[in-house]
């Protein structure tokens, strides 16, 4: 189990994650990725799913055509943990230039 980040650790982590925001009313972070098409979006999700399963840390997410909406929180820690920061960083890396953060 990964422990819940303190408020200071959470602020520091979010400052280093481009485009990730705190979810209103929850101890979680969210981001929307926008890809060229469904194939790119689903391919991204497939790669992330394999890494998430290996880390035993699974995102809350949804896909509609070229958009992937992601929420990360560590349920057994009761909020945002280092696991979320690591997965968010990996997702950003793998989305690369193809995954542009959608404007809210």
N, C-alpha and C positions, 0 to 999 in steps of 0.2 A: 504494500500500500504506500502511496505517496501522500505526504502530509499537505494539508491546505496551506496555501501561501498567506503570509501576513499581509496587511493592507499595504505596507511599504514595499514588500516583495512583489505584490500584484501590480502596483504602480510602475515599478522599475521594469517588470516583464512586459507590460502593455506598451511602455515607451519604446521598447525594442521590437515590437511587432507591428509592422505597417498595415494599417487598415482594419485591425481587430479592435472591437469595441466591447465594453462591458454590456451585458444583457440587462435591461431594466427589470428590476424585481427579482433577480437571481444572481447567484455567485457563479457566473459563467461568462464566456466571451463568445463573440460571433463575428462572422465575416461572410460576405457573398462574393463568389468568384464568377466571372463571366468569360466564357470561352468562345472560340470561333463557331462551334457547332456541338451537336449532341455527342458525336464521336469523341471529341476532345474532352468534353465534360465527363463522360462516362469512363473514358480511359483513365483520367485523373482519379476518379473515385475508386476505380479498381486497384490502381497502384497504392493509394492511401489505405484502402481496406486491408490489403495484405500486410502492410506495415503496422496498422492498428491492431490487427489480430495477433501479430507476433509480440507486440508490446502489451497485449491484453488491456488496451485502452481504446474505446470505440466512440467515434463522434456521433452526435445527433445531427443528421443532415437530410437534405432533400434536393432532388434534381428535377428541374423543369427545362427541357430542351438544352440550352447552352449555359444555364445558370446552376450553380451549386451553392446552396445556403448551408452554412456550418455553424453549429453551436458546440463548444467544448466546455466540459466541467468534469471533475472527478467525483463521481457519485459516492464512492466509499470514503472519500476525504471530506465530503460535504461542501465542496466548492472548487475553486481553481487551484491546481497544483502544478508542480514542475512537469508532470506528464502532459498537461494541456499546452504548456509553453513549448515543449519539445515537439508535440504533434503539430501545433500551429506553425512552428518554424519549418518543419519538414514539408507541410502542405504548401507554404509560400514558396519554398525552394522548387518543389515539383511543379507547381502551377507555372512558375517562370514567367516568361513573356506572354505565353498563351493565356494564362489566367489573369486577366485584368480585374482588379477589384471593382465590383459594380457600384455605381453611385446610388446611395440610399435616398 
